[in-house]
Structures are given as C-alpha cells and as structure tokens.
Amino acid sequence: MAQPHPLEHHADLKRDFLYWKANSRTNDLATFRKAVEACTGSLPTWAARRPAGRKPCAQ
C-alpha cells in the first residue's frame, strides 16, 4: 500500500491552503504547489490540481 503524502495530515498547511483557495489567491496557490511539489515530488490530496475542463452547469 502506498504511503500517504508527508503533508497529508498537516492541519495548519491545509487550513492556509483552503483559505487561499476560498479567497482566490491563485498566485499563493501556485507558489505553494510548486514549492511542495519540488520538495516532496508530489502534492497532498487536498492541494492536488483539478483536471481541466468545463464546470458543471447549474440546473
């Protein structure tokens, strides 16, 4: 079984990341993702990039 990402359960980082995401701080998100990916080789699940595509329509 694969090991979880080292930052997967780091509550402070997750809280900050979700705050930046909620407040549309895309530069902060990109910088965080690049730094974590460069240092660890991957991203935690809560910081993973979403696949490109259309957003679902409101019905």
C-alpha positions in Angstrom: 0.0 0.0 0.0 1.3 3.5 -0.9 2.4 5.8 1.9 0.3 9.0 2.3 1.9 12.3 1.4 4.1 13.7 4.2 1.9 16.8 4.5 -1.5 15.0 4.1 -2.4 15.4 7.7 -0.7 18.8 8.4 -3.8 20.8 9.6 -2.2 24.2 9.6 -1.0 24.0 6.0 -4.3 22.6 4.8 -6.2 25.4 6.6 -4.0 28.1 5.0 -4.3 26.4 1.5 -8.1 26.3 1.7 -8.2 29.9 2.9 -6.1 31.0 -0.1 -8.3 28.9 -2.4 -11.5 30.4 -1.0 -10.2 33.9 -1.4 -9.0 33.4 -4.9 -5.3 33.9 -4.2 -4.1 32.0 -7.2 -0.5 33.2 -7.0 -0.3 31.9 -3.5 -1.8 28.6 -4.6 0.6 28.2 -7.5 3.6 29.1 -5.4 2.6 26.7 -2.6 2.0 23.9 -5.1 5.3 24.5 -6.9 7.3 24.5 -3.7 5.7 21.4 -2.2 6.0 19.5 -5.5 9.7 20.5 -5.8 10.5 19.5 -2.3 8.4 16.3 -2.0 7.8 15.2 -5.6 4.0 15.2 -5.3 1.1 17.1 -3.7 -1.2 16.1 -0.8 -4.8 15.2 -2.0 -6.2 18.5 -0.7 -3.8 20.5 -2.8 -4.0 18.4 -6.0 -4.8 20.3 -9.2 -8.3 19.7 -10.6 -8.4 18.4 -14.1 -9.0 21.0 -16.8 -12.5 21.0 -18.3 -15.9 22.6 -18.2 -17.5 23.5 -14.9 -20.9 21.8 -14.4 -23.9 23.8 -15.3 -26.5 24.9 -12.7 -29.8 23.2 -13.4 
